[in-house]
Amino acid sequence: MTMLLLTNSWLEWGGTALVAVLVFVETGFLLGLVVPGGETLLFTAGLLCGVDQLKIPIALLVPLLIVSAVLGDLTGFWLGQKLGNRLEHQPNTFIFKRRYWEKAKNYYRQHPHRTLLVGRFLPIIRTFNPLLAASSGMPLSRFLGLTGVGCVAYISTLVLAGYWLGQLFPELGQYVEYIFMGIVALVIGTLLLKAYQERNQPDA
């Protein structure tokens, strides 16, 4: 019971800030390649808002997360300008994988504008989008317009879908601690798996 009360209290007052930070760092610092579940995170945020576990109106939650996503993309764009072509020679690290970079780069070359609009729904593409746009020489104004539309569509769709489910089934609020622990287990499990693969297959 104590654990449940702590979880609920933390979600009520700190959950919104945590979600906003995670949305920002996903593309701002490439952490989307390490920490999984961007879509799951947004859907869950909407769900928790729908069952009144996040103490913020949905009309404020959606714009807040859109701003966080756009700021993350702008940070990634700035990093792309600073790094320039150095990413072409960047070796594999725990965060950066060349196969991911090549996959995203090939997709971006084929559909540069479409990638910024719909690439938000594609995990690897989403993370590398700002870097690719910057390294390709795309003007900041064009990037901001395209990524802004993509962020609005991506955030609104997932958050509102979760919110709708929470409103439709308010009894889901009884299981909020299990939802929270499931997300924690997903993140920790994936990080451990990636660390294991990095240690045993450094050239993969």
Steps between C-alpha positions, in 0.01 A plus 500: 500500500785739583662428162169567326455833679855608416453402136171686468636808678812506283298461180259774601770760559807381311368286217428785260846650539667160447302433183585845363871448572504156338325633190764773477809281543374234258604712201698772676773264624439182295373315806217364289754247374554370853179558695208325328133570480445859387158403369423299815604793717270746325207261490546428871521871581166553328354198677613623842357842425174336397471316833599816692841374614688784333383825654497702180214563253535323168471842333830594667671160486491473121649848430763447771620176341491652152726781620732246665519300177571807286768623743658155490505507121651849499773382739569204273511735200752720681713195581483395136631841394785477752596144410466545125639205304681354800213257552602330174812379678354450846576148631247282677430596860242401759270773367611545139476207257618538143234264366230724649665808354525345152140381512372844601725677249383286207136555594556874536671528161203338329231701682653809670180699555276200558749367754464811714120482477439128562841389630387590851306173502814297414729451803848501341408754232346729764820515703732575207266739314638826644863397443431396142310819421781715637778308325309519170503881517124543545415855615391525861170666406402213270608241755301670775186512287519135393601357834239715674222344293644153561520558876142625519370194316714253695439637850131571448420160352666293773414712803137545399464129423620418852278769650197367315567149634535635853173689472328195355631267771561709816540180702846469344611750762498212750791344313715808460781355713520195274509720191778707654704197607451345156654805332789500748559130432493565124759777524732318739469171314583659166797689645638178649450316172678772304786501751532122469502518120754781507729296721474175306458631144694828485501505120131416451 
